[in-house]
């Protein structure tokens, strides 16, 4: 599952950390549709990977 989140990356990192959610990995990406963005990969309690697409918008 992928979720697009229109927030600055540092806000998402703080939110995840404050809620005890570990970041499995990150990647800096760019696309024609979204421009530059950061992806964070986290695991849900069942072991599924969730991709958080952070587009640095507010």
Secondary structure in CASP SS format (residue, H / E / C, confidence):
PFRMAT SS
TARGET T0000
AUTHOR 0000-0000-0000
METHOD secondary structure of the structure
MODEL  1
X C 1.00
X E 1.00
X E 1.00
X E 1.00
X E 1.00
X C 1.00
X C 1.00
X C 1.00
X H 1.00
X H 1.00
X H 1.00
X H 1.00
X H 1.00
X H 1.00
X H 1.00
X H 1.00
X H 1.00
X H 1.00
X C 1.00
X C 1.00
X C 1.00
X C 1.00
X C 1.00
X C 1.00
X E 1.00
X E 1.00
X E 1.00
X E 1.00
X E 1.00
X E 1.00
X E 1.00
X C 1.00
X C 1.00
X C 1.00
X E 1.00
X E 1.00
X E 1.00
X E 1.00
X E 1.00
X E 1.00
X E 1.00
X E 1.00
X E 1.00
X C 1.00
X C 1.00
X C 1.00
X C 1.00
X C 1.00
X E 1.00
X E 1.00
X E 1.00
X E 1.00
X E 1.00
X E 1.00
X C 1.00
X C 1.00
X C 1.00
X C 1.00
END
